[in-house]
Amino acid sequence: MPKKILIVGGGFTGLTAALRLSADPDLSVTLIESAAQLGGLAAGFPLGGTTLEKTYHHLFLTDTAILDLVKELGLQDQLLWCDSSMAIFRDGRIHPFKSPLDLLRFAPCSFPGRLRTGFASLYLKHRKNWRGFTRQTAHAWLTRTCGRSAMDTIWTPLLKGKFGRHFDRVSMAWFWARIHIRANSRSGGGGEKLGYFRGGFNAVTSALEHEIRRRGVVIQTGATVEKLLADERAAIVNREKVAFDFCLFTGPSASLARILPAGGKLDEYAAQLRRIEYLGAACLIFTSDQDLGDFYWINVNEPEAPFLVFIQHTNLVDKKAYGGKNVYYLGAYLPPDDKTYLLPDEELTRLWFAYLPKMFPGFYPAQVGERHVFRFRAAQHIVDTDYVEKIPDHQTPLPGVFLANFSQIFPEDRGTNYAVREGETIAARIRREAAR
Ligand SMILES: Cc1cc2nc3c(=O)[nH]c(=O)nc-3n(C[C@H](O)[C@H](O)[C@H](O)COP(=O)(O)OP(=O)(O)OC[C@H]3O[C@@H](n4cnc5c(N)ncnc54)[C@H](O)[C@@H]3O)c2cc1C
């Protein structure tokens, strides 16, 4: 009898694990996803005749795990490498921020602050050892290294945008990884290249789904694993008992804590999972005939701005893919109990659109076509200076139950690349356990 594997979560981690586990003829794999569709945080929705991610997504040249998978799935022709262009909105102006020269011209920051920021970025690009950074906060290191003016105009707004009130707790090791990886994602001395798929990331999700179904994986969407049982290897899925030999949970750590049974070591493990704090993400996507400039990505570094980032997706990918419309994202990380996060879609749209004329005085709401708001409750975890001690083990104290999710990725930022890497690592481990 093949051993039964239950995978909880149909994001990139769960789908990759399903692909690897289903290669083993001694295993029978079922994948349960509570959403109506697969893809998790990288899931798409139909737009302009194709599929677009509900939250902005791209790849870096350094994302080798997902790039290898894309090749294996025969999708390399669908992968486009596009020129990225970045800017910062500050002091009422959009400042290009693509090159060292742009940094030198970045007027909101003092000249010594610009020079110090340039040297700091160069240092982080070439430094290989991140462990010495683990216990320092990015805020303290950057303040010391780049000075007050660079903090006020560049770094503090970025840290606040990503981590809200936790901005001064974030580990410098995480920040090192952001700069180090990004700086090395440049092609042979040219500008930054970002990867995107014809048909969006859904091209990968669909290919994974197709292949794992072909290999016999049973996929149930719209089904939630509500409880893991204490005395037998089984879970409650939509009120029904489902037996397994091994279970892989790929949702947020706090969600696993909620479905674990109580008692002894499990209580300690659940408490450790709950120590990982998450922020939610809200994204407003709109299409328009209006072209709002040349940049793909604009960090909004004004203290009173209601969102963190403005993205003109069709400056990365040709608008022909979306029926000739420009496609925009506005995004913010917010606690899921924050009043802005909880606003009805129409009010959030009104609030964020009201800010846009400050960035683009000619912004013309009448030209906006489609608009969509998406929210994810557990979108970004807080990687503070004792985060290494918080990282949960893959093996839970519940026999046969494993955890693989983005809270185990450190110091790198979470991403589909690391989800693929984690999915592969955990699948190999479960295969070894199952073979015993
Ligand atoms: C705003 C934003 C921007 C991003 N930008 C990028 C980017 O540019 N490039 C990039 O590579 N990555 C990006 N990411 C990160 C990337 O989306 C994630 O790292 C990756 O998708 C995580 O995959 P995962 O499978 O580990 O988790 P998830 O995608 O979270 O999947 C977990 C799944 O488990 C399901 N689940 C949870 N609990 C249960 C349960 N009890 N029963 C059934 N199902 C359950 C959830 O519904 C979910 O679908 C971004 C993320 C966000 C939020």
The ligand as an SDF file (V2000), in Angstrom:
LIG
                    3D

 53 58  0  0  0  0  0  0  0  0999 V2000
    2.8670   41.9350   -1.4950 C   0  0  0  0  0  0  0  0  0  0  0  0
    3.7280   40.7460   -1.8470 C   0  0  0  0  0  0  0  0  0  0  0  0
    4.6580   40.8440   -2.8710 C   0  0  0  0  0  0  0  0  0  0  0  0
    5.4640   39.7520   -3.2010 C   0  0  0  0  0  0  0  0  0  0  0  0
    6.3450   39.8820   -4.2270 N   0  0  0  0  0  0  0  0  0  0  0  0
    7.0640   38.8100   -4.6090 C   0  0  0  0  0  0  0  0  0  0  0  0
    7.9020   38.8850   -5.7490 C   0  0  0  0  0  0  0  0  0  0  0  0
    8.0100   39.9220   -6.3940 O   0  0  0  0  0  0  0  0  0  0  0  0
    8.5880   37.7720   -6.1030 N   0  0  0  0  0  0  0  0  0  0  0  0
    8.4900   36.6000   -5.4170 C   0  0  0  0  0  0  0  0  0  0  0  0
    9.1150   35.6100   -5.8070 O   0  0  0  0  0  0  0  0  0  0  0  0
    7.7340   36.5130   -4.3100 N   0  0  0  0  0  0  0  0  0  0  0  0
    7.0140   37.5780   -3.8890 C   0  0  0  0  0  0  0  0  0  0  0  0
    6.2070   37.5010   -2.7930 N   0  0  0  0  0  0  0  0  0  0  0  0
    6.3070   36.3310   -1.9150 C   0  0  0  0  0  0  0  0  0  0  0  0
    5.6860   35.0780   -2.4700 C   0  0  0  0  0  0  0  0  0  0  0  0
    4.3640   35.3320   -2.9200 O   0  0  0  0  0  0  0  0  0  0  0  0
    5.6390   34.0370   -1.3560 C   0  0  0  0  0  0  0  0  0  0  0  0
    6.9000   33.9170   -0.7570 O   0  0  0  0  0  0  0  0  0  0  0  0
    5.2600   32.6710   -1.8620 C   0  0  0  0  0  0  0  0  0  0  0  0
    4.1580   32.7390   -2.7260 O   0  0  0  0  0  0  0  0  0  0  0  0
    4.9420   31.8040   -0.6450 C   0  0  0  0  0  0  0  0  0  0  0  0
    4.4860   30.5390   -1.0630 O   0  0  0  0  0  0  0  0  0  0  0  0
    4.0580   29.4880    0.0580 P   0  0  0  0  0  0  0  0  0  0  0  0
    3.5160   28.3190   -0.6460 O   0  0  0  0  0  0  0  0  0  0  0  0
    5.1820   29.2510    1.0020 O   0  0  0  0  0  0  0  0  0  0  0  0
    2.9440   30.1880    0.9380 O   0  0  0  0  0  0  0  0  0  0  0  0
    1.5110   30.7290    0.5240 P   0  0  0  0  0  0  0  0  0  0  0  0
    1.5600   31.2960   -0.8250 O   0  0  0  0  0  0  0  0  0  0  0  0
    1.0650   31.5740    1.6610 O   0  0  0  0  0  0  0  0  0  0  0  0
    0.6240   29.3990    0.4510 O   0  0  0  0  0  0  0  0  0  0  0  0
    0.1270   28.7620    1.5860 C   0  0  0  0  0  0  0  0  0  0  0  0
   -1.2640   28.2460    1.2400 C   0  0  0  0  0  0  0  0  0  0  0  0
   -1.7640   27.4740    2.3310 O   0  0  0  0  0  0  0  0  0  0  0  0
   -3.1690   27.6490    2.3830 C   0  0  0  0  0  0  0  0  0  0  0  0
   -3.6060   27.2770    3.7280 N   0  0  0  0  0  0  0  0  0  0  0  0
   -3.2090   27.8030    4.9180 C   0  0  0  0  0  0  0  0  0  0  0  0
   -3.8350   27.1640    5.9390 N   0  0  0  0  0  0  0  0  0  0  0  0
   -4.6230   26.2050    5.3900 C   0  0  0  0  0  0  0  0  0  0  0  0
   -5.4910   25.2260    5.9280 C   0  0  0  0  0  0  0  0  0  0  0  0
   -5.6570   25.0780    7.2560 N   0  0  0  0  0  0  0  0  0  0  0  0
   -6.1700   24.3990    5.0730 N   0  0  0  0  0  0  0  0  0  0  0  0
   -5.9960   24.5020    3.7150 C   0  0  0  0  0  0  0  0  0  0  0  0
   -5.1620   25.4380    3.1580 N   0  0  0  0  0  0  0  0  0  0  0  0
   -4.4820   26.2700    3.9840 C   0  0  0  0  0  0  0  0  0  0  0  0
   -3.3410   29.1340    2.0830 C   0  0  0  0  0  0  0  0  0  0  0  0
   -4.6520   29.4060    1.6150 O   0  0  0  0  0  0  0  0  0  0  0  0
   -2.2710   29.3620    1.0110 C   0  0  0  0  0  0  0  0  0  0  0  0
   -2.7980   29.2450   -0.2940 O   0  0  0  0  0  0  0  0  0  0  0  0
    5.3700   38.5560   -2.4600 C   0  0  0  0  0  0  0  0  0  0  0  0
    4.4250   38.4480   -1.4380 C   0  0  0  0  0  0  0  0  0  0  0  0
    3.6170   39.5300   -1.1290 C   0  0  0  0  0  0  0  0  0  0  0  0
    2.6060   39.3990   -0.0270 C   0  0  0  0  0  0  0  0  0  0  0  0
  1  2  1  0
  2  3  1  0
  2 52  2  0
  3  4  2  0
  4  5  1  0
  4 50  1  0
  5  6  2  0
  6  7  1  0
  6 13  1  0
  7  8  2  0
  7  9  1  0
  9 10  1  0
 10 11  2  0
 10 12  1  0
 12 13  2  0
 13 14  1  0
 14 15  1  0
 14 50  1  0
 15 16  1  0
 16 17  1  0
 16 18  1  0
 18 19  1  0
 18 20  1  0
 20 21  1  0
 20 22  1  0
 22 23  1  0
 23 24  1  0
 24 25  2  0
 24 26  1  0
 24 27  1  0
 27 28  1  0
 28 29  2  0
 28 30  1  0
 28 31  1  0
 31 32  1  0
 32 33  1  0
 33 34  1  0
 33 48  1  0
 34 35  1  0
 35 36  1  0
 35 46  1  0
 36 37  1  0
 36 45  1  0
 37 38  2  0
 38 39  1  0
 39 40  1  0
 39 45  2  0
 40 41  1  0
 40 42  2  0
 42 43  1  0
 43 44  2  0
 44 45  1  0
 46 47  1  0
 46 48  1  0
 48 49  1  0
 50 51  2  0
 51 52  1  0
 52 53  1  0
M  END
$$$$
